Amino acid sequence: MGLSTSEDILQFLRAEDLPQSVRELTNRIGLSATMKLIQEYGGTRLYLPDRLPPEHKLVRLVGLSAARVIVGHFGDDRPTIPA
């Protein structure tokens, strides 16, 4: 049986296998949240609000804790999410 989902693939992926830009994000928010962020926004510039309401798409995507880390790390910047 082959790998069928991104969760299956994540079992075998290590931080060392990732490009440096992705590795830095993974170190901050974890591999699962990073992969969700890349799947949703990879290759685009992401607008980050000052405050994250619980219903914000980023919070729903990666969770409140990871979303806060992303906003705290990038601040007012509009980061390009690695593809």
C-alpha positions as CSV (number, residue, x, y, z in Angstrom):
1,M,0.0,0.0,0.0
2,G,1.4,3.4,-1.0
3,L,1.3,6.7,0.9
4,S,-2.1,8.3,0.3
5,T,-2.2,11.5,2.4
6,S,0.0,14.2,3.6
7,E,-0.3,12.8,7.1
8,D,1.2,9.6,5.9
9,I,4.1,11.4,4.3
10,L,4.7,13.5,7.4
11,Q,5.5,10.3,9.3
12,F,8.7,10.0,7.2
13,L,9.7,13.6,6.7
14,R,12.4,15.1,8.9
15,A,13.3,18.7,9.4
16,E,16.7,18.1,7.8
17,D,14.9,17.1,4.6
18,L,13.3,20.6,4.3
19,P,14.7,23.8,2.7
20,Q,16.1,26.3,5.2
21,S,13.1,28.7,4.9
22,V,10.7,25.8,5.6
23,R,12.9,24.5,8.4
24,E,12.8,27.8,10.2
25,L,9.1,27.9,10.1
26,T,8.9,24.3,11.2
27,N,11.1,25.0,14.2
28,R,8.7,27.7,15.3
29,I,5.2,26.1,14.7
30,G,5.9,22.4,14.1
31,L,5.9,20.3,10.9
32,S,2.2,19.6,10.7
33,A,1.2,23.3,11.0
34,T,3.9,24.3,8.5
35,M,2.7,21.8,6.0
36,K,-0.9,23.0,6.3
37,L,0.3,26.6,5.9
38,I,2.3,25.7,2.8
39,Q,-0.6,23.7,1.3
40,E,-3.0,26.6,1.7
41,Y,-0.7,29.6,1.1
42,G,2.5,28.3,-0.5
43,G,4.1,30.7,-2.9
44,T,1.9,33.6,-1.9
45,R,2.3,36.7,0.3
46,L,0.3,36.3,3.5
47,Y,-1.5,39.2,5.1
48,L,-1.2,39.0,8.9
49,P,-3.6,41.1,11.0
50,D,-2.5,42.6,14.3
51,R,-5.0,40.6,16.2
52,L,-6.3,37.1,15.4
53,P,-9.9,36.4,16.3
54,P,-10.7,32.7,16.9
55,E,-12.7,32.6,13.6
56,H,-9.7,33.9,11.5
57,K,-8.8,31.5,8.7
58,L,-5.2,31.2,9.9
59,V,-6.4,30.2,13.4
60,R,-8.7,27.6,11.9
61,L,-5.9,26.3,9.7
62,V,-3.0,25.9,12.1
63,G,-4.5,26.5,15.5
64,L,-4.4,29.6,17.8
65,S,-1.0,28.9,19.3
66,A,0.8,28.4,15.9
67,A,-1.1,31.4,14.4
68,R,0.1,33.6,17.3
69,V,3.7,32.5,16.8
70,I,3.4,33.3,13.1
71,V,2.0,36.8,13.7
72,G,4.6,37.4,16.5
73,H,7.5,36.3,14.3
74,F,6.5,38.2,11.2
75,G,4.8,41.2,12.8
76,D,3.6,43.7,10.3
77,D,5.6,42.0,7.5
78,R,3.7,40.3,4.7
79,P,5.8,37.1,4.4
80,T,5.9,35.0,1.3
81,I,5.1,31.5,2.3
82,P,7.5,28.9,0.8
83,A,6.1,26.7,-1.9
